[in-house]
Amino acid sequence: MQTIVETNLPFKLKNRGKVRDVYDLEDKLLMIATDRISVFDVILPTTIPYKGIILTQLSNFWFNKTKNIIDNHIIVDDFNLMPSHVKKFSELKGRSVLIKKAEPLLVECVVRGYITGSAWNAYKNGEAICGIKLPEGLVESDKLPEPLFTPTTKAVTGHDEAITEEQMRKQFGEELTDTLKNASLDIYNFAEKEARKKGIIIADTKFEFGVLNGNVILIDELLTPDSSRFWPADSYKPGGSQKSFDKQFVRDFATGIGWNKTPPAPEVPEDVVKETTKKYIEAYEKITGKKFVF
């Protein structure tokens, strides 16, 4: 069973995030998805086997599907086409991509099609969602009248914080905010319809963008179980929490044992790890229509 916690390669390490390691190859970047998993912005000590491969391949699938909506950072997503000095590290197969050196924009562009998670908690308390007042009478997991654009800060450490669209406009300007909002909603609406055909509801998701040569492009990951809530359409029933294909299973374990969401994080039991791997694989296979073989 292939598991990678971190990559120690003879290249210049640019960044080690919660899941991804990024190396600087001068004119481009090498991005590698490990099998680390984080919940509530804390990296857990337990890994999820094959997770990095699934995230990479699912992102590649969606990057290819949405490139007519907005350009993205992918240069090479086929390991066989990688430079020889990268290909010699066979453990990177399936979990690595060469990407453009864009300047990341420090905002997470969240789109919500259904009311769940933190949005549901805020709604129950009578609060607006990122400054947006929702109609009365919604129940947990209800489909929203229309998808909401609810940005958050992109925290280097600690938790991301919700901001209003007005706050985002003050920080990034009208034109850039409009570009990010419109691209986010367009991608979500397209992907939601595509996933529905495969029996999956994308309840919400987040996008990240960067600027390259004055143009906004899509970066990081795209529509994966780490960045989205995936629900099985055949069991969807508003009025409570839903079954999921994402890391909600690990979140539920962590909250169920009373963890206070601050380090140190708890070890994840083997049965939870196996079930999470199974859910990630199932999401990949349903969305792509391909058998996961590694």
C-alpha positions as CSV (number, residue, x, y, z in Angstrom):
1,M,0.0,0.0,0.0
2,Q,1.6,3.3,-1.2
3,T,1.5,6.0,1.4
4,I,3.5,9.3,1.2
5,V,3.6,11.6,4.2
6,E,6.1,14.1,2.8
7,T,8.4,14.3,-0.1
8,N,12.1,15.0,0.4
9,L,13.5,15.6,-3.1
10,P,16.8,17.2,-4.3
11,F,14.9,20.3,-5.5
12,K,14.2,23.6,-3.8
13,L,11.2,23.3,-1.5
14,K,9.0,26.3,-2.0
15,N,6.1,25.4,0.2
16,R,4.8,22.6,2.4
17,G,1.1,23.0,2.9
18,K,-1.5,20.9,4.7
19,V,-1.5,18.3,1.9
20,R,0.7,19.5,-0.9
21,D,4.5,19.9,-1.3
22,V,5.6,22.4,-3.9
23,Y,9.1,22.5,-5.4
24,D,10.6,25.3,-7.4
25,L,12.1,24.1,-10.8
26,E,13.1,27.6,-11.9
27,D,10.7,28.3,-14.8
28,K,7.9,26.1,-13.3
29,L,6.7,24.4,-10.1
30,L,6.4,20.7,-9.2
31,M,3.3,20.2,-7.1
32,I,2.9,16.9,-5.2
33,A,-0.1,15.7,-3.3
34,T,0.8,13.7,-0.2
35,D,-1.6,11.4,1.8
36,R,-1.8,13.9,4.6
37,I,-5.2,14.9,5.7
38,S,-6.3,17.9,7.7
39,V,-9.6,18.7,9.4
40,F,-10.5,22.0,10.9
41,D,-7.2,23.3,9.5
42,V,-5.1,20.9,11.6
43,I,-3.0,18.1,10.0
44,L,-3.8,14.8,11.5
45,P,-1.0,12.3,12.4
46,T,-2.6,9.5,10.4
47,T,-2.5,9.4,6.6
48,I,-5.1,8.2,4.1
49,P,-3.5,5.8,1.6
50,Y,-3.8,6.8,-2.1
51,K,-5.4,10.1,-1.1
52,G,-2.9,12.2,-2.9
53,I,-3.2,10.3,-6.1
54,I,-7.0,10.5,-6.0
55,L,-6.9,14.3,-5.4
56,T,-4.4,14.9,-8.2
57,Q,-6.2,12.7,-10.7
58,L,-9.6,14.2,-9.9
59,S,-8.3,17.7,-10.0
60,N,-6.7,17.0,-13.4
61,F,-10.1,15.7,-14.6
62,W,-11.8,18.9,-13.6
63,F,-9.1,21.2,-14.8
64,N,-9.4,19.7,-18.2
65,K,-13.2,19.9,-18.2
66,T,-13.3,23.6,-17.1
67,K,-10.4,25.0,-19.2
68,N,-12.9,26.6,-21.6
69,I,-14.3,28.6,-18.6
70,I,-11.0,29.8,-17.3
71,D,-7.3,28.9,-17.8
72,N,-5.5,26.9,-15.1
73,H,-2.0,26.3,-13.9
74,I,-1.4,22.9,-15.4
75,I,1.6,22.5,-17.7
76,V,2.1,18.7,-17.5
77,D,-0.3,16.2,-15.8
78,D,1.1,13.0,-17.4
79,F,3.9,11.5,-15.4
80,N,5.3,9.9,-18.5
81,L,5.8,13.3,-20.0
82,M,7.7,14.7,-17.0
83,P,11.4,15.7,-17.3
84,S,13.8,12.8,-16.6
85,H,15.1,14.3,-13.4
86,V,11.5,14.2,-12.0
87,K,10.5,10.8,-13.6
88,K,13.3,9.0,-11.8
89,F,11.3,9.4,-8.6
90,S,8.7,6.8,-9.4
91,E,6.8,7.3,-6.1
92,L,5.5,10.6,-7.6
93,K,3.6,8.9,-10.3
94,G,-0.1,9.8,-10.2
95,R,0.3,12.4,-7.5
96,S,2.5,15.1,-9.2
97,V,1.9,17.8,-11.8
98,L,4.1,20.5,-13.3
99,I,2.4,23.9,-12.9
100,K,2.8,27.6,-13.9
101,K,4.3,30.0,-11.4
102,A,1.3,32.2,-10.8
103,E,1.1,34.6,-7.8
104,P,-1.6,33.2,-5.5
105,L,-4.5,35.5,-4.5
106,L,-5.0,35.3,-0.8
107,V,-8.7,34.5,-0.8
108,E,-10.7,31.3,-1.0
109,C,-13.7,31.5,-3.3
110,V,-16.3,29.3,-1.7
111,V,-19.6,28.5,-3.6
112,R,-22.5,27.0,-1.7
113,G,-25.3,25.3,-3.5
114,Y,-26.8,23.8,-0.4
115,I,-27.0,24.9,3.2
116,T,-24.8,22.8,5.4
117,G,-21.7,23.0,7.6
118,S,-20.8,26.5,9.0
119,A,-23.5,28.1,6.8
120,W,-26.2,26.0,8.4
121,N,-24.9,26.8,11.9
122,A,-24.9,30.5,11.2
123,Y,-28.4,30.3,9.6
124,K,-29.8,28.4,12.7
125,N,-28.6,31.3,14.8
126,G,-30.3,33.9,12.6
127,E,-27.1,35.1,11.1
128,A,-26.4,36.2,7.6
129,I,-24.0,34.1,5.5
130,C,-21.0,36.3,4.5
131,G,-23.4,39.2,4.6
132,I,-26.2,37.4,2.7
133,K,-29.6,37.1,4.3
134,L,-31.3,33.9,3.4
135,P,-35.0,33.3,3.3
136,E,-36.8,31.8,6.3
137,G,-37.9,28.2,6.6
138,L,-34.8,26.4,5.2
139,V,-33.9,23.1,6.7
140,E,-30.4,21.5,7.0
141,S,-29.1,20.4,3.6
142,D,-31.7,22.3,1.6
143,K,-30.8,23.4,-1.9
144,L,-30.4,27.2,-1.9
145,P,-32.6,29.3,-4.2
146,E,-29.3,30.0,-6.1
147,P,-25.7,29.2,-5.4
148,L,-24.0,31.7,-3.0
149,F,-20.5,33.2,-3.4
150,T,-19.1,33.3,0.1
151,P,-15.4,34.1,0.2
152,T,-13.0,33.5,3.1
153,T,-9.6,34.7,3.9
154,K,-6.7,32.5,2.9
155,A,-4.9,32.1,6.2
156,V,-1.2,31.1,6.1
157,T,-1.6,29.6,9.6
158,G,-4.7,29.0,11.7
159,H,-8.3,29.2,10.5
160,D,-9.7,30.9,7.4
161,E,-12.3,33.6,8.2
162,A,-15.5,34.4,6.3
163,I,-15.7,37.8,4.7
164,T,-18.4,39.6,2.9
165,E,-18.3,40.3,-0.8
166,E,-18.1,44.0,0.1
167,Q,-15.0,43.4,2.2
168,M,-13.5,41.4,-0.7
169,R,-14.2,44.3,-3.1
170,K,-12.4,46.7,-0.8
171,Q,-9.4,44.4,-0.7
172,F,-9.2,43.3,-4.3
173,G,-11.1,45.9,-6.2
174,E,-14.3,45.7,-8.2
175,E,-12.9,44.2,-11.4
176,L,-10.9,41.4,-9.8
177,T,-13.7,40.5,-7.4
178,D,-16.2,40.3,-10.3
179,T,-13.8,38.1,-12.2
180,L,-13.3,35.7,-9.3
181,K,-17.0,35.6,-8.4
182,N,-18.2,35.0,-12.0
183,A,-15.6,32.3,-12.6
184,S,-16.4,30.6,-9.3
185,L,-20.1,30.5,-10.0
186,D,-19.6,29.4,-13.6
187,I,-17.4,26.5,-12.6
188,Y,-19.7,25.4,-9.8
189,N,-22.8,25.5,-12.0
190,F,-21.0,23.5,-14.7
191,A,-19.6,20.9,-12.3
192,E,-22.8,20.6,-10.4
193,K,-24.6,19.5,-13.5
194,E,-21.8,17.2,-14.6
195,A,-21.6,15.5,-11.2
196,R,-25.4,15.1,-11.0
197,K,-25.3,13.0,-14.1
198,K,-22.9,10.7,-12.2
199,G,-25.1,10.5,-9.1
200,I,-23.2,13.0,-7.0
201,I,-24.4,16.3,-5.5
202,I,-21.7,19.0,-5.0
203,A,-23.1,20.7,-2.0
204,D,-20.3,23.3,-1.8
205,T,-16.8,23.7,-2.9
206,K,-13.9,26.2,-2.8
207,F,-11.7,27.6,-5.6
208,E,-8.3,29.2,-5.5
209,F,-6.9,31.6,-8.1
210,G,-3.6,33.2,-9.0
211,V,-2.4,35.9,-11.4
212,L,0.0,35.1,-14.2
213,N,1.1,37.8,-16.7
214,G,-1.8,40.0,-15.6
215,N,-4.4,37.2,-16.2
216,V,-6.4,35.3,-13.5
217,I,-6.0,31.6,-13.6
218,L,-7.3,28.7,-11.6
219,I,-4.7,27.1,-9.2
220,D,-4.3,24.6,-6.4
221,E,-6.8,21.7,-6.5
222,L,-10.3,21.5,-8.1
223,L,-13.5,19.8,-7.0
224,T,-12.0,17.1,-4.9
225,P,-13.2,15.4,-1.7
226,D,-10.8,17.7,0.2
227,S,-12.2,21.0,-1.2
228,S,-15.8,20.0,-1.7
229,R,-18.8,18.3,0.0
230,F,-19.9,15.4,-2.2
231,W,-23.3,13.8,-1.4
232,P,-24.8,10.7,-3.1
233,A,-27.8,11.9,-5.0
234,D,-29.8,8.7,-4.5
235,S,-29.9,9.1,-0.7
236,Y,-30.3,12.9,-0.6
237,K,-33.0,14.0,1.8
238,P,-33.2,17.6,3.2
239,G,-33.7,18.0,7.0
240,G,-30.5,16.6,8.4
241,S,-26.9,15.8,7.6
242,Q,-26.1,13.7,4.5
243,K,-24.0,10.7,3.7
244,S,-20.8,11.9,1.9
245,F,-17.9,10.9,-0.3
246,D,-15.6,13.5,1.3
247,K,-13.5,13.8,4.5
248,Q,-16.7,14.5,6.5
249,F,-16.3,11.0,7.8
250,V,-13.0,12.0,9.4
251,R,-14.5,15.3,10.6
252,D,-17.3,13.3,12.3
253,F,-14.9,11.0,14.0
254,A,-12.8,14.0,15.3
255,T,-15.8,15.8,16.7
256,G,-17.4,12.6,18.0
257,I,-14.5,12.0,20.3
258,G,-14.7,15.5,21.7
259,W,-11.5,16.8,20.1
260,N,-11.2,20.6,20.6
261,K,-10.0,21.2,17.0
262,T,-6.6,22.4,18.1
263,P,-3.2,20.6,18.0
264,P,-2.3,17.9,18.8
265,A,-4.7,16.1,16.6
266,P,-5.9,12.6,17.4
267,E,-4.8,9.4,15.6
268,V,-7.5,8.1,13.3
269,P,-8.5,4.5,13.8
270,E,-7.8,2.0,11.0
271,D,-11.5,1.4,10.3
272,V,-12.0,5.2,9.7
273,V,-9.0,5.3,7.5
274,K,-10.2,2.4,5.4
275,E,-13.7,3.8,5.1
276,T,-12.3,7.2,4.1
277,T,-10.0,5.7,1.4
278,K,-13.0,3.8,0.1
279,K,-15.1,7.0,-0.1
280,Y,-12.3,8.9,-1.9
281,I,-12.0,6.1,-4.4
282,E,-15.7,5.8,-4.9
283,A,-16.0,9.6,-5.6
284,Y,-13.2,9.4,-8.1
285,E,-14.7,6.4,-10.0
286,K,-18.2,7.9,-10.0
287,I,-17.1,11.3,-11.3
288,T,-14.5,10.2,-13.9
289,G,-16.2,6.9,-14.9
290,K,-12.7,5.3,-14.6
291,K,-11.6,2.4,-12.4
292,F,-9.1,3.5,-9.8
293,V,-6.0,1.3,-10.3
294,F,-2.7,1.8,-8.5
